[in-house]
Amino acid sequence: MTEEEKRREVRQGYAKIASRQSSCCGGSTSYEESKKIGYSQADLEGVPEGANMGLGCGNPVALASLKEGETVVDLGSGGGFDCFLAAKKVGQKGKIIGVDMTPEMLDKATENARKGKYANVEFRLGEIENLPVADNTADVIILNCVINLAPNKKKVFQEAFRVLKPKGRLMVSDLVLLKELPKKINKVLDPTSCVTGAMMKDKYLATIRAVGFENVRIDEEKHYDPDLADDPDATVQIFNAKTNAIETKKVSELDKKERQRMEETLKGISSISVSATKP
Ligand SMILES: C[S@@+](CC[C@H](N)C(=O)[O-])C[C@H]1O[C@@H](n2cnc3c(N)ncnc32)[C@H](O)[C@@H]1O
């Protein structure tokens, strides 16, 4: 499959998600789930209804230490949740540019901005591998759960580097692998799933360094939460070897073998927030 075909698949998937308001990772838009990945009650209550689509893996805005008047570019901005949080921090003198390649997501984000009367937030249609933003524009680039979906990950980091001003900061939250996913699972994962295309953690960090970033460091890392197995409402995606397909099941419905497989797979995935600076 070519890069363009992969992007088309992802775009079609997110067009559907935009219209049916569901999450990419089998998660949910509930306050509790969003709090688990780092959002506060105030974050969740302070944005237009529908902006939090439960599509993130962390809260890059919380860790980006934004200052008044800064310009922030959000790569793969979805419904605009992180853009609206960032908008409050940079104030009226600051500016937020959200970039997303799915027109339906852009429409949703634009409508959310209108509802919330955000004058300092702009959404642009475009690919994060070819950002529609001029060189040396941003003080900060944020990115939440998007790199895995991009077929050319190095290009995304190169573009982030180009668009940042000197001394600009990169702040990303993503899922990475601690061990390779079994090939048969990889083949059948939904193109919009947050682990489809996930990189090994070391390679992820090495790619950021390779394009020129300095001070690359992991600010937060979350591993598999064993409480998940005790949550009767939690759902997981399980590979069914008989049908060769991924099925969504409640954790409480899994048999012993499926539970073991779930735990093994989840232990190989970690959620990280990484910061880096442009020299
Ligand atoms: C998992 S969602 C994350 C949305 C948002 N960052 C959040 O945390 O709510 C991924 C978003 O990235 C967009 N996307 C995926 N690949 C992209 C690419 N190559 N270029 C631009 N946008 C992309 C999708 O359209 C989708 O809106």
The ligand as a Gaussian input file, in Angstrom:
#p B3LYP/6-31G(d) Opt

LIG

0 1
 C       -6.240000       9.886000      17.359000
 S       -6.891000      11.340000      16.654000
 C       -6.214000      12.549000      17.766000
 C       -6.965000      13.846000      17.758000
 C       -6.470000      14.889000      18.763000
 N       -5.052000      15.086000      18.712000
 C       -6.903000      14.546000      20.179000
 O       -6.048000      14.245000      21.001000
 O       -8.099000      14.573000      20.446000
 C       -5.930000      11.554000      15.198000
 C       -6.266000      12.758000      14.326000
 O       -5.152000      12.948000      13.439000
 C       -5.603000      13.130000      12.114000
 N       -4.544000      12.599000      11.237000
 C       -4.106000      11.317000      11.136000
 N       -3.086000      11.216000      10.271000
 C       -2.870000      12.473000       9.812000
 C       -1.950000      13.030000       8.865000
 N       -1.060000      12.269000       8.235000
 N       -2.017000      14.361000       8.617000
 C       -2.936000      15.154000       9.256000
 N       -3.835000      14.678000      10.148000
 C       -3.795000      13.358000      10.414000
 C       -6.930000      12.394000      12.031000
 O       -7.758000      12.953000      11.038000
 C       -7.481000      12.591000      13.449000
 O       -8.282000      13.732000      13.546000

